[in-house]
Amino acid sequence: MKNASEIIKTIQNQPQFSKLSHFHCIKKIQSLFNLPLQKMVKFAYIKNQTLFFVLNHPGAKQEFDNNIQSIKSALKYVTPDECKELYITDIRAFVTHTPSFKPQTKQKTDTAPSYPERASGTLTVSIEDERLNKLVKSIFDIIKENNGS
């Protein structure tokens, strides 16, 4: 009886699932990069026996160009098991400037919360100036009208 890994390998070797073997080959070659460069790879694909890496930052492209010769020479001498049936002649990279779309979150339309008035306006005013006394009492009246008491 076959275990799960043997069943998966059997399925991957069928012609209609050849893209899965390409994917595993690309991931194996990508694992040869250092970790910061691996994180800057958006995706990769194989076209016309050339492996293309799409990067999301120009600094990653420069780092990739610095490391590409060592990766190419290593792949000439030792080809990973996942890439035995693929014949990759060149490895290239380019930077994409298309933004990655993130799901939009709903933003609140309320700018400030509203609270009910807690003041009741039942204070005694002991101001001797008549004009200031009337002004303070008019403020108390406004508070009473808005509060409903």
DRENGU-825076 format. One record per residue: residue number from 1; residue in three letters; x, y, z of N, C-alpha, C, O, CB in turn. Coordinates in steps of 0.05 Angstrom, whole numbers, plus 5000, padded with zeros to 4 digits. Glycine has a CB too. Layout:
N
{guse NUM,ala,{X,Y,Z},{X,Y,Z},{X,Y,Z},{X,Y,Z},{X,Y,Z}}
...
//
This chain:
149
{guse 1,met,{5017,4976,5000},{5000,5000,5000},{5018,5025,5000},{5038,5026,5014},{4981,5000,5024}}
{guse 2,lys,{5010,5045,4984},{5026,5069,4981},{5019,5088,5004},{4997,5091,5013},{5021,5082,4954}}
{guse 3,asn,{5040,5102,5012},{5035,5124,5032},{5028,5150,5017},{5029,5150,4992},{5059,5127,5051}}
{guse 4,ala,{5023,5170,5032},{5013,5195,5020},{5034,5208,5002},{5028,5219,4980},{5005,5215,5041}}
{guse 5,ser,{5060,5208,5010},{5080,5221,4993},{5084,5206,4967},{5089,5219,4946},{5107,5222,5009}}
{guse 6,glu,{5082,5180,4967},{5084,5165,4941},{5061,5171,4923},{5064,5173,4899},{5086,5135,4947}}
{guse 7,ile,{5037,5174,4934},{5013,5181,4918},{5017,5208,4905},{5011,5212,4882},{4988,5180,4935}}
{guse 8,ile,{5026,5227,4921},{5031,5255,4911},{5052,5255,4889},{5048,5268,4869},{5039,5273,4934}}
{guse 9,lys,{5074,5240,4892},{5095,5238,4872},{5084,5226,4846},{5091,5234,4824},{5119,5223,4882}}
{guse 10,thr,{5067,5206,4849},{5055,5193,4825},{5037,5212,4810},{5038,5213,4786},{5039,5168,4834}}
{guse 11,ile,{5022,5228,4825},{5004,5247,4812},{5021,5270,4799},{5014,5278,4777},{4985,5260,4833}}
{guse 12,gln,{5042,5278,4812},{5058,5300,4801},{5073,5291,4775},{5078,5308,4758},{5079,5309,4821}}
{guse 13,asn,{5078,5266,4772},{5093,5256,4749},{5074,5253,4724},{5084,5248,4702},{5106,5230,4755}}
{guse 14,gln,{5049,5256,4728},{5030,5254,4705},{5032,5279,4688},{5037,5301,4699},{5001,5249,4715}}
{guse 15,pro,{5029,5277,4662},{5033,5300,4644},{5014,5323,4650},{5022,5346,4647},{5030,5292,4616}}
{guse 16,gln,{4990,5318,4658},{4971,5341,4663},{4979,5357,4688},{4969,5379,4692},{4943,5330,4665}}
{guse 17,phe,{4996,5346,4705},{5004,5360,4729},{5034,5368,4727},{5047,5369,4748},{4999,5343,4754}}
{guse 18,ser,{5044,5373,4704},{5072,5380,4701},{5079,5407,4713},{5101,5412,4721},{5080,5380,4671}}
{guse 19,lys,{5058,5425,4715},{5063,5451,4727},{5070,5448,4757},{5084,5465,4768},{5038,5469,4724}}
{guse 20,leu,{5061,5427,4770},{5068,5423,4798},{5098,5417,4801},{5111,5427,4819},{5052,5400,4810}}
{guse 21,ser,{5109,5402,4782},{5137,5396,4784},{5153,5422,4778},{5175,5426,4789},{5145,5374,4764}}
{guse 22,his,{5143,5439,4760},{5156,5465,4755},{5156,5481,4780},{5176,5494,4787},{5142,5480,4731}}
{guse 23,phe,{5134,5481,4794},{5131,5497,4819},{5151,5487,4839},{5164,5504,4853},{5103,5495,4830}}
{guse 24,his,{5154,5461,4843},{5173,5450,4863},{5202,5457,4854},{5219,5462,4872},{5170,5420,4866}}
{guse 25,cys,{5208,5456,4829},{5234,5463,4819},{5240,5492,4825},{5262,5499,4835},{5237,5458,4789}}
{guse 26,ile,{5221,5510,4820},{5225,5538,4825},{5229,5543,4855},{5247,5559,4863},{5201,5555,4815}}
{guse 27,lys,{5214,5530,4872},{5216,5534,4901},{5243,5524,4910},{5255,5535,4929},{5194,5519,4915}}
{guse 28,lys,{5253,5502,4899},{5279,5491,4907},{5302,5511,4899},{5320,5515,4915},{5284,5464,4893}}
{guse 29,ile,{5300,5522,4875},{5321,5542,4867},{5318,5567,4884},{5338,5579,4891},{5318,5548,4837}}
{guse 30,gln,{5294,5575,4890},{5290,5599,4906},{5301,5595,4934},{5309,5614,4947},{5260,5606,4907}}
{guse 31,ser,{5300,5571,4944},{5311,5566,4971},{5341,5569,4972},{5353,5570,4994},{5303,5537,4980}}
{guse 32,leu,{5355,5570,4949},{5384,5575,4949},{5390,5604,4955},{5413,5610,4963},{5395,5567,4922}}
{guse 33,phe,{5371,5622,4952},{5376,5650,4958},{5377,5654,4988},{5367,5638,5004},{5353,5668,4945}}
{guse 34,asn,{5389,5677,4996},{5388,5684,5025},{5360,5693,5033},{5344,5700,5015},{5409,5706,5031}}
{guse 35,leu,{5354,5692,5058},{5326,5696,5068},{5315,5723,5061},{5292,5724,5052},{5326,5692,5097}}
{guse 36,pro,{5329,5745,5064},{5317,5771,5056},{5310,5772,5026},{5290,5784,5019},{5336,5794,5063}}
{guse 37,leu,{5327,5760,5009},{5321,5760,4981},{5297,5742,4975},{5281,5747,4957},{5346,5750,4965}}
{guse 38,gln,{5294,5720,4989},{5271,5702,4986},{5245,5717,4992},{5225,5712,4979},{5273,5677,5004}}
{guse 39,lys,{5245,5734,5012},{5221,5749,5019},{5214,5770,4999},{5191,5778,4997},{5225,5762,5046}}
{guse 40,met,{5233,5779,4983},{5228,5800,4963},{5219,5788,4936},{5213,5804,4917},{5252,5817,4959}}
{guse 41,val,{5218,5762,4933},{5209,5750,4908},{5179,5748,4909},{5167,5736,4927},{5221,5721,4904}}
{guse 42,lys,{5166,5761,4889},{5137,5760,4888},{5127,5734,4877},{5111,5720,4889},{5126,5783,4870}}
{guse 43,phe,{5138,5727,4853},{5132,5701,4842},{5153,5695,4821},{5170,5712,4814},{5103,5700,4829}}
{guse 44,ala,{5153,5670,4810},{5172,5662,4790},{5158,5644,4770},{5138,5632,4776},{5196,5647,4803}}
{guse 45,tyr,{5169,5643,4746},{5158,5626,4725},{5179,5618,4706},{5201,5630,4704},{5134,5640,4711}}
{guse 46,ile,{5174,5597,4690},{5192,5587,4670},{5180,5592,4643},{5157,5585,4638},{5199,5557,4674}}
{guse 47,lys,{5196,5605,4625},{5187,5611,4598},{5211,5608,4579},{5231,5621,4583},{5174,5639,4596}}
{guse 48,asn,{5208,5592,4559},{5228,5587,4539},{5255,5579,4552},{5276,5590,4545},{5232,5613,4522}}
{guse 49,gln,{5254,5561,4570},{5278,5550,4584},{5293,5571,4600},{5317,5568,4605},{5297,5537,4564}}
{guse 50,thr,{5279,5592,4607},{5290,5613,4624},{5273,5616,4649},{5249,5618,4647},{5292,5641,4608}}
{guse 51,leu,{5286,5616,4671},{5272,5620,4697},{5272,5649,4704},{5293,5661,4707},{5286,5603,4719}}
{guse 52,phe,{5248,5661,4706},{5245,5689,4712},{5235,5692,4741},{5217,5678,4750},{5224,5702,4693}}
{guse 53,phe,{5248,5710,4756},{5240,5717,4783},{5230,5745,4782},{5243,5763,4772},{5263,5713,4804}}
{guse 54,val,{5206,5750,4793},{5194,5776,4794},{5198,5787,4822},{5188,5775,4841},{5164,5776,4786}}
{guse 55,leu,{5212,5808,4825},{5219,5820,4851},{5203,5845,4856},{5193,5857,4837},{5250,5826,4852}}
{guse 56,asn,{5200,5852,4881},{5184,5875,4888},{5200,5899,4897},{5188,5919,4907},{5164,5867,4910}}
{guse 57,his,{5226,5899,4894},{5242,5921,4903},{5267,5923,4886},{5280,5903,4880},{5249,5919,4933}}
{guse 58,pro,{5276,5947,4878},{5300,5950,4862},{5325,5940,4877},{5344,5931,4864},{5304,5979,4853}}
{guse 59,gly,{5325,5943,4903},{5348,5933,4919},{5350,5903,4917},{5372,5892,4917},{5345,5942,4948}}
{guse 60,ala,{5328,5889,4915},{5328,5860,4912},{5340,5853,4885},{5353,5833,4883},{5299,5849,4915}}
{guse 61,lys,{5334,5869,4865},{5345,5863,4838},{5375,5866,4838},{5389,5849,4826},{5333,5883,4817}}
{guse 62,gln,{5385,5886,4852},{5414,5889,4854},{5427,5866,4869},{5448,5856,4861},{5421,5916,4868}}
{guse 63,glu,{5415,5858,4891},{5425,5835,4906},{5423,5809,4890},{5441,5793,4891},{5409,5832,4932}}
{guse 64,phe,{5402,5806,4875},{5399,5783,4857},{5421,5782,4836},{5433,5761,4831},{5371,5783,4844}}
{guse 65,asp,{5427,5805,4824},{5448,5806,4804},{5475,5799,4816},{5492,5788,4802},{5449,5834,4791}}
{guse 66,asn,{5480,5806,4841},{5505,5800,4854},{5508,5770,4859},{5530,5759,4858},{5507,5815,4880}}
{guse 67,asn,{5485,5756,4864},{5486,5728,4871},{5481,5709,4848},{5484,5685,4851},{5467,5722,4893}}
{guse 68,ile,{5473,5719,4825},{5463,5702,4803},{5485,5685,4792},{5479,5662,4784},{5451,5720,4781}}
{guse 69,gln,{5509,5695,4790},{5530,5678,4778},{5537,5654,4795},{5542,5632,4784},{5555,5695,4774}}
{guse 70,ser,{5537,5657,4821},{5542,5635,4839},{5519,5614,4837},{5524,5590,4839},{5546,5644,4868}}
{guse 71,ile,{5495,5623,4834},{5472,5605,4832},{5473,5590,4806},{5468,5566,4805},{5445,5620,4835}}
{guse 72,lys,{5479,5604,4784},{5480,5591,4757},{5502,5570,4757},{5498,5548,4747},{5486,5612,4736}}
{guse 73,ser,{5525,5577,4768},{5547,5557,4767},{5541,5533,4785},{5548,5510,4778},{5573,5570,4777}}
{guse 74,ala,{5528,5537,4807},{5520,5515,4824},{5499,5497,4811},{5500,5473,4813},{5509,5525,4851}}
{guse 75,leu,{5481,5509,4795},{5461,5493,4782},{5472,5478,4758},{5461,5457,4750},{5438,5511,4772}}
{guse 76,lys,{5494,5487,4746},{5507,5472,4724},{5519,5446,4734},{5518,5426,4721},{5529,5489,4711}}
{guse 77,tyr,{5531,5447,4758},{5544,5423,4769},{5525,5404,4783},{5527,5380,4780},{5566,5431,4787}}
{guse 78,val,{5507,5415,4799},{5488,5399,4815},{5460,5409,4809},{5453,5431,4818},{5495,5400,4845}}
{guse 79,thr,{5444,5393,4795},{5417,5400,4790},{5399,5387,4811},{5402,5363,4816},{5408,5391,4761}}
{guse 80,pro,{5381,5402,4824},{5364,5389,4844},{5346,5367,4831},{5341,5368,4807},{5346,5411,4857}}
{guse 81,asp,{5338,5348,4848},{5321,5326,4838},{5295,5336,4826},{5285,5324,4807},{5315,5307,4861}}
{guse 82,glu,{5284,5358,4836},{5259,5368,4826},{5262,5380,4798},{5242,5383,4784},{5249,5389,4845}}
{guse 83,cys,{5287,5386,4790},{5291,5400,4764},{5304,5382,4743},{5315,5392,4724},{5308,5424,4768}}
{guse 84,lys,{5304,5355,4748},{5318,5337,4729},{5305,5338,4701},{5320,5338,4681},{5317,5309,4740}}
{guse 85,glu,{5278,5339,4699},{5265,5338,4673},{5264,5366,4660},{5259,5368,4636},{5237,5328,4676}}
{guse 86,leu,{5270,5387,4675},{5270,5414,4663},{5298,5421,4654},{5318,5414,4667},{5259,5435,4684}}
{guse 87,tyr,{5300,5435,4632},{5325,5444,4623},{5325,5475,4624},{5314,5488,4606},{5332,5433,4594}}
{guse 88,ile,{5337,5486,4644},{5337,5515,4648},{5364,5525,4639},{5385,5518,4650},{5332,5522,4678}}
{guse 89,thr,{5363,5542,4619},{5388,5553,4607},{5397,5579,4620},{5421,5586,4621},{5386,5556,4578}}
{guse 90,asp,{5378,5595,4630},{5384,5621,4640},{5366,5628,4663},{5343,5618,4665},{5382,5643,4618}}
{guse 91,ile,{5375,5645,4680},{5359,5655,4703},{5360,5685,4702},{5382,5697,4701},{5370,5644,4731}}
{guse 92,arg,{5337,5697,4702},{5335,5727,4701},{5316,5737,4722},{5300,5721,4733},{5326,5736,4673}}
{guse 93,ala,{5318,5763,4727},{5300,5775,4747},{5293,5803,4737},{5309,5816,4723},{5313,5776,4775}}
{guse 94,phe,{5269,5812,4745},{5261,5839,4739},{5243,5849,4762},{5232,5833,4777},{5247,5842,4712}}
{guse 95,val,{5241,5875,4763},{5225,5887,4785},{5198,5895,4774},{5196,5908,4752},{5240,5912,4797}}
{guse 96,thr,{5177,5889,4788},{5151,5897,4780},{5142,5921,4798},{5149,5922,4821},{5130,5874,4782}}
{guse 97,his,{5129,5939,4786},{5120,5963,4800},{5090,5963,4804},{5078,5984,4811},{5129,5988,4786}}
{guse 98,thr,{5077,5941,4798},{5048,5940,4802},{5042,5935,4832},{5055,5918,4844},{5035,5918,4785}}
{guse 99,pro,{5024,5950,4843},{5019,5947,4872},{5004,5921,4877},{4988,5912,4860},{5003,5971,4883}}
{guse 100,ser,{5009,5910,4900},{4993,5886,4907},{4968,5895,4922},{4969,5912,4939},{5010,5867,4926}}
{guse 101,phe,{4946,5884,4914},{4920,5893,4924},{4914,5879,4950},{4916,5854,4953},{4898,5888,4904}}
{guse 102,lys,{4907,5895,4970},{4900,5884,4996},{4870,5890,5000},{4860,5910,4990},{4917,5897,5019}}
{guse 103,pro,{4857,5872,5014},{4828,5877,5019},{4824,5903,5034},{4838,5909,5054},{4815,5854,5034}}
{guse 104,gln,{4804,5918,5025},{4799,5944,5038},{4783,5939,5063},{4764,5923,5064},{4784,5963,5019}}
{guse 105,thr,{4790,5953,5084},{4775,5951,5109},{4756,5975,5111},{4761,5997,5100},{4795,5951,5134}}
{guse 106,lys,{4734,5970,5123},{4714,5991,5127},{4724,6012,5147},{4734,6004,5168},{4686,5980,5135}}
{guse 107,gln,{4721,6037,5140},{4729,6058,5158},{4704,6071,5169},{4684,6073,5155},{4747,6078,5144}}
{guse 108,lys,{4706,6079,5194},{4683,6092,5206},{4679,6119,5194},{4698,6134,5189},{4687,6094,5237}}
{guse 109,thr,{4654,6127,5189},{4648,6153,5179},{4645,6173,5201},{4647,6197,5196},{4623,6152,5161}}
{guse 110,asp,{4639,6164,5225},{4636,6183,5248},{4664,6193,5255},{4683,6178,5259},{4623,6169,5272}}
{guse 111,thr,{4666,6219,5257},{4692,6231,5264},{4696,6232,5294},{4718,6228,5304},{4695,6258,5252}}
{guse 112,ala,{4675,6239,5309},{4677,6241,5338},{4652,6230,5350},{4630,6234,5340},{4681,6271,5346}}
{guse 113,pro,{4655,6216,5372},{4631,6205,5385},{4615,6227,5399},{4626,6247,5407},{4638,6183,5406}}
{guse 114,ser,{4589,6224,5400},{4572,6244,5414},{4563,6233,5440},{4555,6209,5442},{4548,6253,5396}}
{guse 115,tyr,{4563,6249,5460},{4555,6241,5487},{4532,6259,5496},{4531,6282,5489},{4579,6243,5507}}
{guse 116,pro,{4514,6248,5513},{4492,6266,5523},{4503,6286,5543},{4523,6280,5557},{4470,6248,5536}}
{guse 117,glu,{4490,6308,5545},{4499,6329,5564},{4494,6320,5592},{4472,6311,5599},{4483,6356,5558}}
{guse 118,arg,{4515,6322,5609},{4512,6313,5637},{4507,6336,5656},{4498,6332,5678},{4538,6299,5645}}
{guse 119,ala,{4512,6361,5647},{4507,6384,5664},{4477,6390,5665},{4463,6388,5645},{4523,6408,5655}}
{guse 120,ser,{4468,6397,5689},{4439,6403,5692},{4433,6433,5693},{4411,6442,5688},{4428,6390,5717}}
{guse 121,gly,{4453,6450,5699},{4450,6479,5700},{4437,6488,5726},{4425,6510,5726},{4433,6487,5676}}
{guse 122,thr,{4439,6474,5747},{4427,6482,5772},{4449,6491,5792},{4453,6479,5813},{4411,6459,5785}}
{guse 123,leu,{4463,6512,5784},{4483,6523,5802},{4474,6551,5811},{4459,6565,5797},{4510,6524,5787}}
{guse 124,thr,{4484,6559,5833},{4479,6586,5843},{4501,6604,5833},{4524,6597,5834},{4476,6587,5874}}
{guse 125,val,{4493,6628,5824},{4512,6647,5814},{4514,6670,5833},{4494,6682,5840},{4504,6657,5785}}
{guse 126,ser,{4538,6675,5842},{4543,6698,5860},{4562,6717,5848},{4584,6723,5860},{4553,6688,5888}}
{guse 127,ile,{4555,6728,5825},{4572,6748,5811},{4559,6775,5815},{4536,6778,5811},{4575,6741,5781}}
{guse 128,glu,{4576,6794,5823},{4565,6821,5830},{4560,6837,5804},{4543,6854,5804},{4584,6835,5848}}
{guse 129,asp,{4576,6832,5784},{4572,6848,5759},{4547,6838,5745},{4544,6814,5739},{4597,6845,5740}}
{guse 130,glu,{4529,6857,5740},{4502,6850,5729},{4505,6838,5701},{4491,6819,5694},{4484,6875,5728}}
{guse 131,arg,{4522,6849,5684},{4525,6839,5657},{4536,6810,5656},{4526,6794,5641},{4544,6857,5641}}
{guse 132,leu,{4556,6804,5672},{4567,6777,5674},{4547,6758,5686},{4545,6734,5678},{4593,6777,5690}}
{guse 133,asn,{4531,6767,5705},{4511,6750,5718},{4490,6742,5697},{4482,6718,5696},{4498,6765,5741}}
{guse 134,lys,{4481,6761,5680},{4461,6754,5659},{4473,6734,5639},{4459,6716,5629},{4452,6780,5645}}
{guse 135,leu,{4498,6738,5632},{4512,6720,5613},{4513,6692,5624},{4507,6673,5609},{4539,6731,5606}}
{guse 136,val,{4521,6688,5648},{4523,6662,5661},{4496,6649,5663},{4493,6625,5657},{4536,6664,5689}}
{guse 137,lys,{4475,6665,5670},{4448,6654,5672},{4437,6646,5645},{4422,6626,5642},{4429,6674,5685}}
{guse 138,ser,{4445,6660,5623},{4436,6653,5596},{4450,6626,5588},{4438,6610,5574},{4443,6675,5576}}
{guse 139,ile,{4474,6623,5596},{4488,6597,5590},{4474,6574,5605},{4471,6553,5594},{4518,6599,5599}}
{guse 140,phe,{4466,6579,5630},{4452,6558,5645},{4425,6552,5631},{4417,6529,5630},{4447,6568,5674}}
{guse 141,asp,{4411,6572,5621},{4386,6568,5608},{4390,6551,5582},{4373,6533,5576},{4373,6595,5601}}
{guse 142,ile,{4411,6556,5568},{4417,6541,5543},{4422,6511,5551},{4412,6493,5537},{4441,6552,5528}}
{guse 143,ile,{4437,6507,5572},{4442,6479,5581},{4416,6466,5589},{4412,6443,5583},{4463,6479,5605}}
{guse 144,lys,{4399,6480,5603},{4373,6468,5612},{4356,6461,5587},{4343,6440,5587},{4358,6488,5630}}
{guse 145,glu,{4356,6478,5567},{4340,6473,5543},{4351,6448,5528},{4335,6431,5519},{4340,6497,5524}}
{guse 146,asn,{4377,6446,5525},{4389,6423,5511},{4386,6397,5527},{4384,6376,5515},{4418,6429,5505}}
{guse 147,asn,{4387,6399,5553},{4385,6376,5570},{4356,6367,5574},{4352,6343,5580},{4398,6381,5597}}
{guse 148,gly,{4337,6384,5570},{4309,6377,5573},{4300,6376,5602},{4280,6363,5608},{4304,6351,5561}}
{guse 149,ser,{4313,6390,5620},{4305,6390,5648},{4295,6417,5656},{4286,6420,5679},{4327,6382,5666}}
//
